[in-house]
Amino acid sequence: QAQGSSALHASLFACMRARVRGAFSAGAAMPETNITDVRVPLPWEVAVQHVELAKRKAADQFLAIWRANKDREDSELRWGEEVEYTLVSLADGGARAALCADEVLRRLGPETGSGEDPRSSAGWRTEYGNMMVEGVTHPPFTWSLDDILLIEESLVWRRKELARVAKEVDGEVEVVTLSAFPLLGVPGCTAPAAEPSPDGVVSQSVLCPDEATSPHPRYQTFTANYRKRKGCKVGALAPREGILSEQRLSADEVAQMPFDLARRQSRERDPVPGHIYMDSQAFGACNCCMQATFLTRNLDEARFLTDQFLVLAPIFLALSAATPFLRGLVADTDTRWPTFKQSWDDRSVEELGTLRNSRTSANDFYIGAGLAADTQACAAANDVEVPIHEPTLTRLVEGGVDELMSRHVAHLLARDPLMVFDDRLDIDDTKEADHWEQIQSTNWGTVRFKPPPCTGSIGWRVEFRSPDVQLTDFENAAVVGVIRALAQAIVEERWDLVIPISLCDANDDISASRNAASSSLFWFRDFSSGEAKQQPLRDILAGPNGLFVRLRGWLDRHGSCSAEVRKRLEVYMMLFEERASGALPTPASFLREQLKGHPEYKGDGVLPVAFVHSLCALAARASGERPGQPGGELGGLLG
């Protein structure tokens, strides 16, 4: 083991290494992740010695990518989406997280299908939870608007393919797209059964077994290193339905609570009155979302689209809200994001006053090239002070990168790398980018600006990351189909949606509220005055100069939009307009009503296992439903 590690640390890390290796039978291939190989990163007590070196090399690697690609132009644009699926066991009338994703991924391999048409092909990736599988578009969609018609077919084929292989592994396993498995953290919540390990070497959770985490070394080491760096285990807190006003905590109190509980050496399941306590990263990272990544023509376009997506992210999070249940209890929030944000907050107690939020918070400032050239507009838009890594800022500015982009990278590098490989410390920074990718991929905002890889195999991209995954393939297609059309309209007509970044932060908080899509006010730009004002989502989408009004106008002017594409997009937009008006519920509201109507629910905020079983069975059985389908079971959700 690396020099400087104590015998105890070496022993603990060896145990984790053995567990990771032992999870894969001899000769079995590691499921493809497109992130790392099977090498185990250094434990934090060793990795911390190399943090500044890793940051310097990350900055140099970004600079090399920038210099090689800053003038790049791509004409053959592509895009794709990612859906995170959950494997559940419904054996014996129960509902358990099926911990067999590693075996399912081995059988799937990195790709299945023809490889020529996304309607009969898919790519597969490891995710954080061993009950999770990520499916991706393969091959990517083209930039033709006609490819919007392929999304649903692709998702239907992909789900069937995953379900087929899952059934080969275990005939009791079903594939669902629930944003959060409702019983994670409840005793007996996994199949096979596993117990929490509060004295273990990974999460030290009293609620969630470490076996729920993928055995891939990225996730095992990540979890342990977060805990060690923070100085205690995580402690996410979601308000329970029916919480008293005097029980509510401020954001600062929530951030402080894990340290207070550690000082008390608390092993309580419910240590904070009125709140759902979640003490493992799995409670956030095992939640599922829908993402879409778009290749842009050039750097300027990617920066512009990133800024506009930052404004749209909380809007689509509210419209897709699907997370009312956590740890077997009913939450007073509707989306996964607050739990995700808190469960990956690696700030030490000393950093609570200097790092303003978790590394899974929404992006902290705009990066558009237009703002870089206008100091006054930039200051008005980026109205929040954020921490930066000063050596990175100096290095990039001196290397020719404009100050705004340099600050973006320096802000990412204000966070420490959580995975360091001892045999990768001296790589050639002009040919490889391990350190940059580790930092880039472990700052999880609602939007991600994605430079090209060091190989130059693809250009500048933007990833839209906020929506909760939806129950049906139709809804998931609607989310990415509308975002796809908006991306092109925004770029071609240069829609300026930017509002002060502090108001984007406010919108992110608002988006998690109960019934936010139809009941809350969001900050949004008034196109007649150019000023930001609070508006209901029904006006933001369908009011004068609303997003969908402008999108329809763009579609009218777009010569290559077929009648069939227009009709499909109308159906998709109508879904969100009706959610915003309250004519249709969000998935979160729909699930709450399903619970209230279940014969075993006592109205106490505790989910009966029988309800979760019936919910998972419904989610698996009705995943292919569309609006107005005769005999459908989801008419109350889809219309």
C-alpha positions as CSV (number, residue, x, y, z in Angstrom):
1,Q,0.0,0.0,0.0
2,A,1.2,3.5,-0.7
3,Q,3.7,5.1,1.7
4,G,2.2,7.0,4.6
5,S,-0.9,4.9,5.1
6,S,-1.1,3.4,8.6
7,A,-1.4,-0.3,9.1
8,L,-5.1,0.2,10.1
9,H,-5.9,2.2,7.0
10,A,-4.1,-0.3,4.9
11,S,-6.0,-3.1,6.4
12,L,-9.4,-1.4,6.0
13,F,-8.6,-0.4,2.4
14,A,-7.5,-4.0,1.6
15,C,-10.9,-5.2,2.9
16,M,-12.6,-2.8,0.5
17,R,-10.4,-3.9,-2.3
18,A,-11.2,-7.5,-1.6
19,R,-14.9,-6.8,-1.6
20,V,-14.7,-4.9,-4.9
21,R,-12.6,-7.7,-6.5
22,G,-14.7,-10.4,-5.0
23,A,-17.9,-9.0,-6.4
24,F,-16.8,-10.1,-9.9
25,S,-16.2,-13.8,-10.5
26,A,-12.9,-14.9,-12.0
27,G,-12.7,-14.1,-15.6
28,A,-15.9,-12.0,-15.7
29,A,-15.6,-8.8,-17.5
30,M,-16.1,-5.5,-15.6
31,P,-19.3,-3.8,-16.8
32,E,-18.3,-0.9,-19.1
33,T,-18.7,2.4,-17.3
34,N,-16.9,4.8,-19.7
35,I,-15.5,6.4,-16.6
36,T,-12.7,4.3,-15.1
37,D,-11.2,0.9,-15.3
38,V,-11.2,-1.6,-12.4
39,R,-8.2,-0.2,-10.7
40,V,-9.0,0.9,-7.1
41,P,-8.3,4.6,-6.4
42,L,-6.2,5.6,-3.4
43,P,-7.9,5.9,0.0
44,W,-8.4,9.5,1.1
45,E,-5.6,9.5,3.7
46,V,-3.2,8.8,0.9
47,A,-4.9,10.7,-1.9
48,V,-5.0,13.9,0.0
49,Q,-1.2,14.1,-0.3
50,H,-1.6,14.5,-4.1
51,V,-4.6,16.9,-4.2
52,E,-2.7,20.0,-5.3
53,L,-0.7,18.0,-7.9
54,A,-3.9,16.6,-9.3
55,K,-5.5,20.0,-9.5
56,R,-2.5,21.5,-11.3
57,K,-2.5,18.6,-13.8
58,A,-6.3,19.0,-14.2
59,A,-5.8,22.7,-15.1
60,D,-3.0,21.8,-17.5
61,Q,-5.2,19.2,-19.2
62,F,-8.1,21.6,-19.6
63,L,-5.7,24.1,-21.1
64,A,-4.4,21.6,-23.6
65,I,-8.0,20.7,-24.6
66,W,-8.9,24.4,-24.9
67,R,-5.9,25.2,-27.1
68,A,-6.6,22.2,-29.4
69,N,-10.3,22.8,-29.7
70,K,-11.1,26.5,-29.1
71,D,-11.5,27.1,-32.9
72,R,-13.1,23.8,-33.6
73,E,-16.3,23.7,-35.8
74,D,-18.6,20.7,-36.0
75,S,-21.2,20.5,-38.7
76,E,-22.6,17.0,-38.3
77,L,-24.4,17.5,-35.0
78,R,-25.6,14.6,-32.8
79,W,-27.4,14.2,-29.5
80,G,-28.5,11.5,-27.1
81,E,-30.3,10.9,-23.9
82,E,-29.7,8.8,-20.8
83,V,-32.3,7.1,-18.6
84,E,-31.5,5.5,-15.2
85,Y,-33.5,2.4,-14.5
86,T,-34.2,0.6,-11.2
87,L,-34.3,-3.1,-10.8
88,V,-36.9,-4.3,-8.2
89,S,-37.7,-7.7,-6.9
90,L,-41.5,-8.3,-6.3
91,A,-41.1,-11.8,-4.9
92,D,-43.5,-13.1,-2.3
93,G,-45.7,-9.9,-2.4
94,G,-42.8,-7.7,-1.3
95,A,-40.9,-4.9,-2.9
96,R,-37.1,-4.9,-2.7
97,A,-34.2,-3.3,-4.5
98,A,-32.7,-6.1,-6.6
99,L,-29.0,-6.0,-6.2
100,C,-28.1,-7.6,-9.4
101,A,-27.2,-4.7,-11.8
102,D,-23.6,-5.9,-12.0
103,E,-24.7,-9.3,-13.3
104,V,-27.2,-7.8,-15.7
105,L,-24.6,-5.4,-17.1
106,R,-22.2,-8.3,-17.6
107,R,-24.8,-10.0,-19.7
108,L,-25.8,-6.9,-21.6
109,G,-22.2,-5.7,-22.3
110,P,-21.6,-2.1,-23.3
111,E,-24.0,-2.3,-26.3
112,T,-26.8,-4.5,-27.5
113,G,-28.8,-4.5,-30.7
114,S,-28.0,-3.7,-34.3
115,G,-25.7,-0.8,-33.5
116,E,-27.2,1.0,-36.5
117,D,-30.5,2.4,-35.4
118,P,-31.4,3.8,-31.9
119,R,-34.8,2.1,-32.2
120,S,-33.1,-1.3,-32.0
121,S,-29.9,-0.6,-30.1
122,A,-28.8,0.7,-26.8
123,G,-25.7,1.4,-24.8
124,W,-25.4,0.3,-21.1
125,R,-23.5,1.9,-18.2
126,T,-22.8,1.2,-14.6
127,E,-24.5,3.5,-12.1
128,Y,-24.0,4.2,-8.4
129,G,-26.5,1.7,-7.1
130,N,-26.3,-2.0,-7.7
131,M,-30.0,-1.9,-8.4
132,M,-29.5,0.7,-11.2
133,V,-28.7,0.4,-14.9
134,E,-28.1,3.4,-17.1
135,G,-29.3,3.1,-20.7
136,V,-28.1,5.5,-23.4
137,T,-28.9,6.3,-27.0
138,H,-26.8,4.2,-29.4
139,P,-26.1,5.3,-32.0
140,P,-26.8,9.0,-31.2
141,F,-29.7,10.8,-32.8
142,T,-28.9,13.0,-35.8
143,W,-29.8,16.8,-35.7
144,S,-32.8,16.2,-38.0
145,L,-36.0,17.2,-36.2
146,D,-37.4,13.9,-37.6
147,D,-35.3,12.0,-35.1
148,I,-37.6,13.4,-32.3
149,L,-40.0,10.7,-33.6
150,L,-37.5,8.0,-32.8
151,I,-37.2,8.8,-29.1
152,E,-40.2,6.8,-27.8
153,E,-39.5,3.8,-29.9
154,S,-35.9,3.8,-28.7
155,L,-37.0,4.0,-25.1
156,V,-39.5,1.2,-25.5
157,W,-37.0,-1.1,-27.2
158,R,-34.4,-0.3,-24.6
159,R,-36.7,-1.1,-21.6
160,K,-37.7,-4.4,-23.2
161,E,-34.1,-5.4,-23.8
162,L,-33.2,-4.6,-20.2
163,A,-36.2,-6.4,-18.8
164,R,-35.4,-9.4,-20.9
165,V,-31.9,-9.7,-19.5
166,A,-33.0,-8.9,-16.0
167,K,-35.5,-11.8,-16.2
168,E,-32.7,-14.1,-17.2
169,V,-30.8,-13.1,-14.0
170,D,-33.9,-13.4,-11.7
171,G,-37.4,-14.1,-12.8
172,E,-38.9,-12.0,-10.0
173,V,-37.1,-8.8,-11.1
174,E,-38.9,-6.0,-12.8
175,V,-37.6,-2.8,-14.5
176,V,-39.1,0.5,-13.4
177,T,-38.4,4.1,-13.9
178,L,-39.1,5.4,-10.4
179,S,-37.1,8.5,-9.4
180,A,-36.5,6.9,-6.0
181,F,-37.0,3.4,-4.8
182,P,-39.5,4.2,-2.0
183,L,-38.2,1.6,0.5
184,L,-34.5,2.2,0.3
185,G,-33.2,2.4,3.9
186,V,-36.1,0.3,5.3
187,P,-35.1,-2.9,7.0
188,G,-35.2,-5.8,4.5
189,C,-35.3,-3.4,1.5
190,T,-32.8,-5.4,-0.6
191,A,-32.7,-8.7,-2.4
192,P,-30.6,-10.5,-1.5
193,A,-30.9,-9.3,2.0
194,A,-28.1,-7.1,3.4
195,E,-27.6,-5.2,6.6
196,P,-26.2,-1.8,7.2
197,S,-22.5,-1.6,8.4
198,P,-22.2,1.4,10.8
199,D,-18.7,0.2,11.7
200,G,-17.7,-0.7,8.1
201,V,-15.2,1.0,5.8
202,V,-17.6,2.5,3.2
203,S,-20.6,4.6,4.2
204,Q,-21.0,3.7,7.9
205,S,-24.7,4.1,7.4
206,V,-27.1,2.8,10.1
207,L,-29.9,2.7,7.5
208,C,-28.6,1.5,4.1
209,P,-26.4,-1.5,3.4
210,D,-23.2,-0.9,1.5
211,E,-24.2,-3.7,-0.8
212,A,-26.7,-1.3,-2.3
213,T,-23.7,0.5,-3.8
214,S,-22.3,-0.8,-7.1
215,P,-19.2,-2.9,-6.4
216,H,-17.3,-0.9,-9.1
217,P,-14.3,0.7,-7.4
218,R,-15.3,4.2,-8.5
219,Y,-18.4,4.2,-6.3
220,Q,-17.0,2.2,-3.3
221,T,-14.0,4.4,-3.0
222,F,-15.9,7.6,-3.7
223,T,-18.3,6.9,-0.8
224,A,-15.5,6.2,1.6
225,N,-13.4,9.1,0.5
226,Y,-16.3,11.6,0.7
227,R,-16.9,10.5,4.3
228,K,-13.2,10.7,5.3
229,R,-12.8,14.1,3.6
230,K,-15.9,15.6,5.2
231,G,-14.9,14.3,8.7
232,C,-18.1,12.5,9.3
233,K,-20.7,10.6,7.3
234,V,-23.3,12.4,5.3
235,G,-26.7,13.3,6.7
236,A,-29.4,14.3,4.3
237,L,-32.7,15.6,5.8
238,A,-36.0,15.9,3.9
239,P,-39.0,17.4,5.7
240,R,-41.7,14.9,6.3
241,E,-45.3,15.5,5.2
242,G,-47.0,17.2,8.1
243,I,-43.9,18.7,9.5
244,L,-44.6,21.5,12.1
245,S,-43.4,25.0,11.3
246,E,-41.1,25.1,14.3
247,Q,-39.4,21.8,13.2
248,R,-38.2,23.2,9.9
249,L,-34.5,23.8,9.5
250,S,-32.6,26.5,7.6
251,A,-30.1,25.4,4.9
252,D,-27.3,26.3,7.3
253,E,-28.8,24.1,10.0
254,V,-29.2,21.2,7.6
255,A,-25.5,21.6,6.5
256,Q,-24.4,21.6,10.2
257,M,-26.5,18.7,11.3
258,P,-24.2,15.8,10.2
259,F,-21.4,17.2,12.4
260,D,-23.7,17.6,15.4
261,L,-24.9,14.0,15.0
262,A,-21.3,12.8,14.7
263,R,-20.4,14.6,17.9
264,R,-23.3,12.9,19.7
265,Q,-22.3,9.6,18.1
266,S,-25.9,9.1,17.2
267,R,-27.1,5.9,15.7
268,E,-30.7,6.8,15.7
269,R,-32.8,6.1,12.6
270,D,-34.8,9.3,13.1
271,P,-32.6,11.7,15.1
272,V,-34.2,15.0,13.8
273,P,-37.9,15.5,14.5
274,G,-40.1,16.2,11.5
275,H,-37.5,15.0,9.0
276,I,-36.5,12.0,7.0
277,Y,-32.9,11.2,7.9
278,M,-30.7,9.6,5.3
279,D,-27.1,8.9,6.2
280,S,-25.6,7.3,3.0
281,Q,-24.7,8.7,-0.4
282,A,-26.9,6.0,-1.8
283,F,-30.1,7.9,-0.8
284,G,-29.2,10.6,-3.3
285,A,-27.1,8.8,-5.9
286,C,-29.6,5.9,-6.2
287,N,-32.3,8.3,-7.3
288,C,-32.9,8.3,-11.0
289,C,-33.1,11.0,-13.6
290,M,-33.4,11.8,-17.3
291,Q,-30.5,13.5,-19.1
292,A,-29.8,14.8,-22.6
293,T,-26.5,15.8,-24.1
294,F,-26.2,18.0,-27.2
295,L,-23.2,18.4,-29.5
296,T,-22.9,22.1,-30.5
297,R,-21.2,23.6,-33.5
298,N,-18.5,25.4,-31.6
299,L,-17.3,26.7,-28.2
300,D,-19.3,29.9,-28.4
301,E,-22.5,28.0,-29.0
302,A,-21.8,25.6,-26.2
303,R,-21.2,28.4,-23.7
304,F,-24.4,30.2,-24.8
305,L,-26.6,27.1,-24.6
306,T,-25.2,26.3,-21.1
307,D,-26.3,29.7,-19.8
308,Q,-29.9,29.3,-21.2
309,F,-30.2,25.7,-19.9
310,L,-29.3,27.0,-16.4
311,V,-32.5,29.0,-16.5
312,L,-34.6,26.1,-17.8
313,A,-33.2,23.4,-15.5
314,P,-35.4,24.2,-12.4
315,I,-38.4,24.7,-14.6
316,F,-38.2,21.2,-16.0
317,L,-37.3,19.8,-12.6
318,A,-40.6,21.1,-11.3
319,L,-42.5,19.9,-14.4
320,S,-41.0,16.4,-14.0
321,A,-41.3,16.2,-10.2
322,A,-41.6,12.5,-9.3
323,T,-40.1,12.0,-5.8
324,P,-42.6,12.2,-2.9
325,F,-41.4,9.1,-1.1
326,L,-38.1,8.6,0.6
327,R,-36.9,5.8,3.0
328,G,-40.4,4.4,3.4
329,L,-41.9,7.8,4.4
330,V,-43.9,10.5,2.7
331,A,-41.8,13.7,2.1
332,D,-42.9,17.3,2.1
333,T,-40.9,17.8,-1.1
334,D,-41.6,16.6,-4.6
335,T,-38.2,16.1,-6.4
336,R,-35.0,14.1,-5.8
337,W,-32.7,17.2,-6.0
338,P,-32.6,18.3,-2.3
339,T,-31.7,14.7,-1.2
340,F,-29.1,14.4,-3.9
341,K,-27.5,17.7,-3.1
342,Q,-27.3,17.0,0.6
343,S,-26.1,13.4,0.3
344,W,-23.1,14.4,-1.7
345,D,-22.1,17.4,0.4
346,D,-18.4,16.7,1.2
347,R,-17.7,20.1,2.8
348,S,-15.8,19.9,6.1
349,V,-17.2,21.8,9.0
350,E,-14.5,24.5,8.4
351,E,-15.7,24.9,4.8
352,L,-19.3,25.6,5.5
353,G,-18.5,29.3,5.7
354,T,-16.3,29.4,2.6
355,L,-17.8,26.9,0.1
356,R,-21.4,28.1,-0.5
357,N,-23.0,24.8,-1.3
358,S,-22.6,21.1,-2.1
359,R,-20.8,19.9,-5.2
360,T,-24.1,18.7,-6.4
361,S,-25.8,22.1,-6.3
362,A,-27.0,24.0,-9.3
363,N,-24.3,25.7,-11.3
364,D,-23.0,28.8,-9.7
365,F,-22.5,31.2,-12.6
366,Y,-22.9,31.8,-16.3
367,I,-20.1,31.3,-18.8
368,G,-21.3,32.8,-22.1
369,A,-18.8,34.4,-24.4
370,G,-21.1,37.5,-24.7
371,L,-20.9,38.0,-20.9
372,A,-17.1,37.5,-21.0
373,A,-16.9,40.6,-23.3
374,D,-19.3,42.7,-21.3
375,T,-18.1,43.3,-17.7
376,Q,-21.2,45.2,-16.6
377,A,-23.6,42.5,-17.9
378,C,-21.5,39.8,-16.5
379,A,-21.5,41.3,-13.0
380,A,-25.3,41.7,-13.1
381,A,-25.8,38.1,-14.2
382,N,-23.2,36.5,-12.0
383,D,-24.3,38.3,-8.8
384,V,-23.1,35.6,-6.4
385,E,-19.5,35.3,-5.1
386,V,-18.2,31.8,-5.5
387,P,-14.9,30.3,-4.3
388,I,-12.2,29.6,-6.8
389,H,-8.8,27.9,-6.9
390,E,-6.5,30.8,-7.4
391,P,-3.5,28.9,-8.9
392,T,-5.8,27.5,-11.6
393,L,-7.3,30.9,-12.4
394,T,-3.8,32.4,-12.8
395,R,-2.5,29.4,-14.8
396,L,-5.5,29.5,-17.3
397,V,-5.5,33.3,-17.8
398,E,-1.8,33.3,-18.4
399,G,-2.4,30.4,-20.8
400,G,-4.8,32.5,-22.9
401,V,-8.2,31.4,-21.6
402,D,-10.6,34.3,-21.0
403,E,-11.2,35.2,-17.4
404,L,-14.8,34.0,-17.2
405,M,-14.1,30.6,-18.5
406,S,-10.9,30.5,-16.3
407,R,-13.1,31.3,-13.3
408,H,-15.5,28.5,-14.2
409,V,-12.7,25.9,-14.3
410,A,-11.1,27.4,-11.2
411,H,-14.4,27.1,-9.4
412,L,-14.7,23.4,-10.3
413,L,-11.2,23.0,-8.9
414,A,-12.1,24.7,-5.6
415,R,-13.3,21.1,-4.9
416,D,-10.8,18.4,-4.2
417,P,-10.5,15.3,-6.4
418,L,-12.0,12.3,-4.6
419,M,-10.3,9.7,-6.8
420,V,-6.6,9.7,-7.4
421,F,-4.7,6.8,-9.0
422,D,-1.1,6.4,-7.9
423,D,0.0,5.2,-11.4
424,R,-1.6,8.1,-13.2
425,L,0.0,11.0,-11.4
426,D,2.7,11.6,-14.1
427,I,0.6,11.2,-17.3
428,D,1.3,13.5,-20.3
429,D,-1.2,16.3,-19.9
430,T,-1.3,17.0,-23.6
431,K,-2.4,13.4,-24.4
432,E,-4.5,12.3,-21.5
433,A,-7.0,14.1,-19.2
434,D,-7.7,11.8,-16.3
435,H,-7.4,14.5,-13.6
436,W,-9.6,17.0,-15.5
437,E,-12.3,14.4,-16.1
438,Q,-12.3,13.3,-12.5
439,I,-13.0,16.9,-11.3
440,Q,-15.4,17.6,-14.2
441,S,-17.4,14.5,-13.6
442,T,-17.8,14.9,-9.8
443,N,-19.2,18.4,-9.8
444,W,-22.9,17.5,-10.5
445,G,-24.8,20.6,-11.4
446,T,-28.2,20.8,-13.1
447,V,-26.3,21.6,-16.4
448,R,-22.9,20.4,-17.4
449,F,-20.6,22.2,-19.9
450,K,-18.6,19.5,-21.5
451,P,-15.3,20.2,-23.4
452,P,-14.1,17.7,-25.9
453,P,-12.1,14.7,-24.7
454,C,-8.4,14.9,-25.1
455,T,-8.6,12.6,-28.1
456,G,-10.8,15.2,-30.0
457,S,-13.2,12.4,-31.0
458,I,-16.2,14.7,-30.3
459,G,-16.6,18.5,-29.9
460,W,-18.1,20.9,-27.4
461,R,-21.3,19.6,-25.7
462,V,-23.9,20.6,-23.1
463,E,-25.7,18.2,-20.8
464,F,-29.2,19.0,-19.4
465,R,-29.4,17.1,-16.1
466,S,-32.2,18.3,-13.9
467,P,-35.4,16.2,-14.7
468,D,-36.6,13.5,-12.5
469,V,-37.1,10.2,-14.5
470,Q,-40.7,9.6,-15.4
471,L,-42.9,6.5,-15.0
472,T,-43.5,6.0,-18.7
473,D,-41.5,6.0,-21.9
474,F,-43.9,8.6,-23.3
475,E,-43.2,11.0,-20.5
476,N,-39.5,10.5,-20.7
477,A,-39.6,11.1,-24.5
478,A,-41.7,14.2,-23.9
479,V,-39.0,15.6,-21.5
480,V,-36.1,15.1,-23.9
481,G,-38.1,15.8,-27.1
482,V,-39.1,19.3,-25.9
483,I,-35.6,20.1,-24.6
484,R,-34.2,19.0,-27.9
485,A,-36.4,21.3,-29.9
486,L,-35.8,24.2,-27.4
487,A,-32.0,23.7,-27.7
488,Q,-32.1,24.3,-31.5
489,A,-34.6,27.2,-31.3
490,I,-32.6,28.9,-28.5
491,V,-29.3,28.6,-30.4
492,E,-30.6,29.6,-33.9
493,E,-32.6,32.6,-32.6
494,R,-30.2,33.4,-29.8
495,W,-32.9,33.6,-27.1
496,D,-31.6,35.4,-24.1
497,L,-33.2,33.8,-21.0
498,V,-30.5,34.9,-18.5
499,I,-31.6,36.2,-15.2
500,P,-29.3,36.9,-12.1
501,I,-27.8,33.6,-11.0
502,S,-29.1,34.2,-7.5
503,L,-32.6,34.0,-8.9
504,C,-31.7,30.7,-10.6
505,D,-30.7,29.5,-7.1
506,A,-34.0,30.6,-5.8
507,N,-35.8,28.7,-8.6
508,D,-33.9,25.6,-7.8
509,D,-35.1,25.7,-4.2
510,I,-38.7,26.5,-5.3
511,S,-38.7,23.6,-7.8
512,A,-38.7,21.0,-5.0
513,S,-41.8,22.4,-3.3
514,R,-45.0,20.4,-3.2
515,N,-47.0,21.1,-6.4
516,A,-44.5,23.6,-7.6
517,A,-45.4,23.1,-11.3
518,S,-48.9,24.5,-10.8
519,S,-48.7,26.4,-7.5
520,S,-45.4,28.2,-7.2
521,L,-43.9,31.3,-8.8
522,F,-40.6,31.2,-10.6
523,W,-38.2,34.0,-11.6
524,F,-38.2,34.3,-15.3
525,R,-37.2,37.0,-17.8
526,D,-40.1,39.3,-19.0
527,F,-39.3,39.6,-22.7
528,S,-41.1,42.9,-23.1
529,S,-39.1,44.6,-20.4
530,G,-36.0,42.4,-20.2
531,E,-36.4,42.3,-16.4
532,A,-36.8,39.2,-14.3
533,K,-40.1,38.8,-12.4
534,Q,-41.9,36.0,-10.6
535,Q,-44.4,34.2,-12.8
536,P,-46.4,30.9,-12.6
537,L,-45.1,28.2,-14.9
538,R,-48.4,28.3,-16.9
539,D,-47.4,31.8,-18.0
540,I,-43.8,31.0,-18.5
541,L,-44.7,28.2,-20.9
542,A,-47.9,29.4,-22.5
543,G,-48.4,33.1,-21.7
544,P,-47.6,36.0,-24.1
545,N,-44.0,35.3,-25.4
546,G,-44.0,32.1,-23.3
547,L,-41.4,29.5,-24.0
548,F,-43.8,27.2,-25.9
549,V,-45.4,30.1,-27.7
550,R,-42.0,31.1,-29.0
551,L,-41.1,27.5,-29.8
552,R,-44.3,27.1,-31.8
553,G,-43.4,30.2,-33.7
554,W,-39.9,28.9,-34.4
555,L,-41.4,25.6,-35.6
556,D,-43.7,27.5,-38.0
557,R,-40.7,29.2,-39.5
558,H,-38.6,26.1,-39.7
559,G,-38.8,24.7,-43.2
560,S,-37.7,21.1,-42.3
561,C,-40.2,20.4,-39.5
562,S,-42.7,17.8,-40.8
563,A,-46.3,17.7,-39.8
564,E,-45.7,14.5,-37.9
565,V,-42.9,16.0,-35.9
566,R,-45.0,19.1,-35.2
567,K,-47.9,16.9,-34.0
568,R,-45.7,14.9,-31.7
569,L,-44.2,18.0,-30.2
570,E,-47.7,19.4,-29.6
571,V,-48.6,16.3,-27.6
572,Y,-45.4,16.7,-25.6
573,M,-45.9,20.4,-24.9
574,M,-49.5,19.8,-24.0
575,L,-48.4,17.4,-21.2
576,F,-46.3,20.1,-19.6
577,E,-48.8,22.9,-20.2
578,E,-51.5,20.8,-18.4
579,R,-49.1,20.0,-15.5
580,A,-48.4,23.7,-15.2
581,S,-52.1,24.7,-15.2
582,G,-53.0,21.9,-12.8
583,A,-55.2,20.1,-15.3
584,L,-52.9,17.1,-15.0
585,P,-50.8,16.2,-11.9
586,T,-47.0,15.8,-11.8
587,P,-45.9,12.2,-11.1
588,A,-45.3,13.2,-7.5
589,S,-48.9,14.4,-7.0
590,F,-50.1,11.3,-8.9
591,L,-48.2,9.0,-6.6
592,R,-49.4,10.8,-3.5
593,E,-53.0,10.2,-4.6
594,Q,-52.3,6.5,-5.3
595,L,-51.0,6.2,-1.7
596,K,-54.1,7.8,-0.2
597,G,-56.3,5.4,-2.1
598,H,-54.5,2.2,-1.0
599,P,-56.5,0.1,1.5
600,E,-53.5,-0.5,3.8
601,Y,-52.4,3.1,4.1
602,K,-53.2,4.5,7.6
603,G,-52.6,8.2,6.7
604,D,-49.5,8.3,9.0
605,G,-46.9,9.1,6.3
606,V,-45.5,5.5,6.4
607,L,-45.6,3.5,3.2
608,P,-47.1,0.0,3.4
609,V,-45.0,-2.6,1.7
610,A,-48.1,-3.8,-0.1
611,F,-48.5,-0.3,-1.6
612,V,-44.9,-0.2,-2.9
613,H,-45.4,-3.7,-4.3
614,S,-48.5,-2.6,-6.2
615,L,-46.8,0.7,-7.3
616,C,-43.7,-1.1,-8.7
617,A,-46.0,-3.7,-10.5
618,L,-47.9,-0.8,-12.0
619,A,-44.8,1.1,-13.0
620,A,-43.5,-2.1,-14.8
621,R,-46.8,-3.0,-16.3
622,A,-47.9,0.4,-17.6
623,S,-44.6,1.9,-18.7
624,G,-45.7,1.9,-22.3
625,E,-48.9,3.8,-21.9
626,R,-49.7,7.0,-23.8
627,P,-52.4,9.7,-23.3
628,G,-55.9,8.6,-24.1
629,Q,-55.0,4.9,-24.3
630,P,-58.1,2.7,-24.1
631,G,-58.1,0.6,-21.0
632,G,-55.0,2.4,-19.7
633,E,-54.2,2.5,-16.0
634,L,-52.5,5.9,-16.0
635,G,-55.2,8.1,-17.4
636,G,-55.1,10.2,-14.2
637,L,-51.4,11.0,-14.9
638,L,-51.3,11.2,-18.7
639,G,-54.8,12.4,-19.6
